[in-house]
């Protein structure tokens, strides 16, 4: 490991299809969670701020962030739980705790990741 390297460990990756039962009012995980969204009407609430999860985006929920998630009818997403450490025990996203981050990521690329997960896993 060099001074500038980041060690990424995938805890799990799941091609997830949910319905109104995807309603979890209290969540807090020791790892970062990425939501690669394909479609649906899901949302994440952090510190009272509700964000709709839109297809064509990836969302980062930093480790140790208290959040709620739910959907009105359905959600299709690939979620990936990861540790991303600059040095052992120091998470590269620790400064973002309590904030939802969002970047564009095409649905086509997300579906490719879903296929990879279904055919043998992103860990491989």
C-alpha positions as CSV (number, residue, x, y, z in Angstrom):
1,X,0.0,0.0,0.0
2,X,1.4,3.4,-0.9
3,X,0.6,6.7,0.8
4,X,-2.0,7.5,-1.8
5,X,-3.8,4.2,-2.2
6,X,-7.3,3.4,-1.0
7,X,-8.3,-0.1,0.0
8,X,-11.8,-0.9,-1.1
9,X,-13.5,-3.9,0.4
10,X,-17.0,-4.9,-0.9
11,X,-19.1,-6.2,1.9
12,X,-22.0,-7.2,-0.4
13,X,-23.6,-6.2,-3.7
14,X,-27.3,-6.9,-4.3
15,X,-29.4,-6.4,-7.4
16,X,-32.5,-5.3,-5.5
17,X,-36.1,-5.1,-6.6
18,X,-38.4,-3.8,-3.8
19,X,-42.0,-2.6,-3.3
20,X,-43.8,-0.7,-0.6
21,X,-42.3,-3.1,2.0
22,X,-39.0,-1.4,1.4
23,X,-39.6,1.0,4.2
24,X,-36.9,1.2,6.8
25,X,-37.2,4.3,9.1
26,X,-33.9,3.8,11.0
27,X,-30.7,2.7,9.5
28,X,-27.0,3.2,10.4
29,X,-24.2,1.0,9.0
30,X,-20.5,0.8,9.7
31,X,-19.8,0.8,6.0
32,X,-20.5,3.1,3.1
33,X,-23.5,2.2,0.9
34,X,-23.8,3.0,-2.8
35,X,-27.2,3.0,-4.4
36,X,-27.0,2.6,-8.2
37,X,-30.6,3.4,-9.2
38,X,-32.3,2.0,-12.3
39,X,-35.9,3.1,-11.6
40,X,-38.7,3.5,-9.1
41,X,-39.9,6.0,-6.6
42,X,-37.6,5.4,-3.7
43,X,-36.3,8.1,-1.3
44,X,-33.7,8.5,1.4
45,X,-34.1,10.9,4.3
46,X,-31.0,12.2,6.2
47,X,-31.3,14.9,8.8
48,X,-34.9,15.7,7.8
49,X,-33.9,16.2,4.1
50,X,-35.7,13.8,1.8
51,X,-34.1,13.0,-1.5
52,X,-35.9,11.1,-4.3
53,X,-33.7,8.4,-5.8
54,X,-33.7,8.9,-9.5
55,X,-32.7,6.4,-12.2
56,X,-29.4,7.3,-13.8
57,X,-27.7,8.3,-10.6
58,X,-25.5,6.8,-7.9
59,X,-25.9,7.9,-4.3
60,X,-23.4,7.5,-1.5
61,X,-24.6,7.1,2.1
62,X,-21.4,7.4,4.2
63,X,-20.8,5.0,7.0
64,X,-22.3,5.8,10.4
65,X,-25.0,8.0,8.8
66,X,-28.4,7.8,10.4
67,X,-31.0,7.6,7.5
68,X,-34.4,6.4,6.5
69,X,-35.4,4.8,3.2
70,X,-38.7,3.9,1.5
71,X,-40.6,3.8,-1.7
72,X,-44.2,4.5,-2.7
73,X,-44.6,1.6,-5.2
74,X,-41.3,0.1,-6.3
75,X,-37.5,0.5,-6.5
76,X,-34.9,-1.2,-8.6
77,X,-31.3,-0.5,-7.6
78,X,-28.0,-2.2,-7.1
79,X,-26.7,-1.5,-3.7
80,X,-23.1,-2.0,-2.8
81,X,-21.9,-1.9,0.8
82,X,-18.2,-1.0,0.9
83,X,-15.3,0.0,3.2
84,X,-13.0,2.5,1.6
85,X,-10.0,3.2,3.7
86,X,-7.1,5.4,3.1
87,X,-5.3,3.9,6.1
88,X,-6.7,1.1,8.2
89,X,-9.6,2.5,10.2
90,X,-9.8,5.9,8.4
91,X,-12.6,5.9,5.9
92,X,-12.1,8.2,2.9
93,X,-15.8,9.3,3.2
94,X,-15.7,10.1,6.9
95,X,-15.9,13.8,6.3
96,X,-19.2,13.3,4.5
97,X,-21.0,11.6,7.4
98,X,-24.6,12.7,7.6
99,X,-24.7,13.8,4.0
100,X,-26.1,12.1,0.9
101,X,-23.8,12.5,-2.1
102,X,-25.1,12.1,-5.7
103,X,-23.4,11.6,-9.1
104,X,-24.8,10.8,-12.5
105,X,-24.3,7.2,-13.5
106,X,-26.2,5.8,-16.5
107,X,-29.0,3.2,-16.1
108,X,-27.2,1.2,-18.9
109,X,-24.0,1.1,-16.9
110,X,-26.0,0.2,-13.7
111,X,-27.7,-2.7,-15.6
112,X,-24.2,-3.9,-16.6
113,X,-23.2,-3.9,-13.0
114,X,-26.4,-5.8,-12.1
115,X,-25.6,-8.5,-14.7
116,X,-22.1,-8.8,-13.4
117,X,-23.4,-9.3,-9.9
118,X,-26.0,-11.8,-11.0
119,X,-23.4,-13.8,-13.0
120,X,-20.8,-14.2,-10.3
121,X,-20.5,-11.2,-8.2
122,X,-18.8,-7.8,-8.2
123,X,-16.3,-9.2,-5.6
124,X,-14.8,-11.4,-8.3
